[in-house]
Amino acid sequence: MADVTRKVDPAPYLQGVMKRLEAIFPGHGLALLVFDFNKIEAGRMNWVSNAHRADMVAALREMAAQLEGRAHPAPPSQQ
């Protein structure tokens, strides 16, 4: 686990990290969320994404459903 006592403002680093991630995962939608441990409700969360806002919201909703056990399996592909 990271050293939670060291405080660094992630905002200046997010764009640079995103550029590196895009180089590693070309053609994929990406998001990076950075937040303080044990303070997510009262704390601050920084994030960056290369996706359109609507696509990112849909992806986050799908992830939340999976984490909460509400996700349903995808239907069979017709391809």
C-alpha positions as CSV (number, residue, x, y, z in Angstrom):
1,M,0.0,0.0,0.0
2,A,1.1,3.5,-0.7
3,D,2.5,5.8,2.0
4,V,-0.7,7.6,3.0
5,T,1.1,10.2,5.1
6,R,2.7,11.8,2.0
7,K,0.4,14.4,0.5
8,V,0.9,15.3,-3.1
9,D,-1.5,17.3,-5.3
10,P,-2.2,14.9,-8.2
11,A,-3.7,17.5,-10.5
12,P,-0.4,18.6,-12.1
13,Y,0.5,15.0,-13.0
14,L,-2.8,13.7,-14.3
15,Q,-2.5,14.8,-18.0
16,G,1.1,13.4,-18.2
17,V,0.0,10.1,-16.8
18,M,-3.0,9.9,-19.1
19,K,-0.7,10.5,-22.1
20,R,1.5,7.6,-21.1
21,L,-1.5,5.4,-20.5
22,E,-2.9,6.2,-24.0
23,A,0.4,5.2,-25.5
24,I,0.3,1.9,-23.7
25,F,-3.4,1.2,-24.4
26,P,-4.1,2.9,-27.8
27,G,-7.7,2.8,-28.9
28,H,-9.1,2.1,-25.4
29,G,-11.2,4.4,-23.2
30,L,-9.3,5.2,-20.0
31,A,-9.9,6.9,-16.7
32,L,-7.7,7.6,-13.7
33,L,-9.2,8.4,-10.3
34,V,-7.1,9.8,-7.5
35,F,-8.5,10.3,-4.0
36,D,-7.4,10.4,-0.4
37,F,-7.8,7.1,1.6
38,N,-10.5,7.1,4.2
39,K,-11.8,10.5,3.0
40,I,-13.7,9.8,-0.2
41,E,-17.0,11.3,1.1
42,A,-15.5,14.4,2.6
43,G,-12.3,14.5,0.6
44,R,-11.4,15.5,-2.9
45,M,-11.2,13.2,-5.9
46,N,-9.3,14.2,-9.0
47,W,-9.8,12.4,-12.3
48,V,-8.9,12.5,-15.9
49,S,-10.3,10.5,-18.9
50,N,-9.8,10.3,-22.6
51,A,-13.5,9.4,-23.2
52,H,-16.5,11.6,-23.9
53,R,-18.3,12.4,-20.7
54,A,-21.4,10.3,-21.5
55,D,-19.3,7.3,-22.3
56,M,-17.3,7.7,-19.1
57,V,-20.5,8.0,-17.0
58,A,-21.8,4.8,-18.6
59,A,-18.6,3.0,-17.9
60,L,-18.6,4.2,-14.3
61,R,-22.2,3.1,-13.8
62,E,-21.4,-0.3,-15.2
63,M,-18.4,-0.6,-12.9
64,A,-20.5,0.4,-9.9
65,A,-23.1,-2.2,-10.8
66,Q,-20.4,-4.9,-11.0
67,L,-18.9,-3.9,-7.7
68,E,-22.3,-3.9,-6.0
69,G,-23.3,-7.2,-7.5
70,R,-26.1,-5.7,-9.7
71,A,-24.5,-6.4,-13.1
72,H,-26.1,-8.9,-15.5
73,P,-24.1,-11.0,-18.0
74,A,-23.9,-9.6,-21.5
75,P,-26.2,-11.2,-24.1
76,P,-24.5,-13.5,-26.6
77,S,-22.7,-11.7,-29.4
78,Q,-24.3,-11.8,-32.9
79,Q,-21.0,-11.3,-34.6
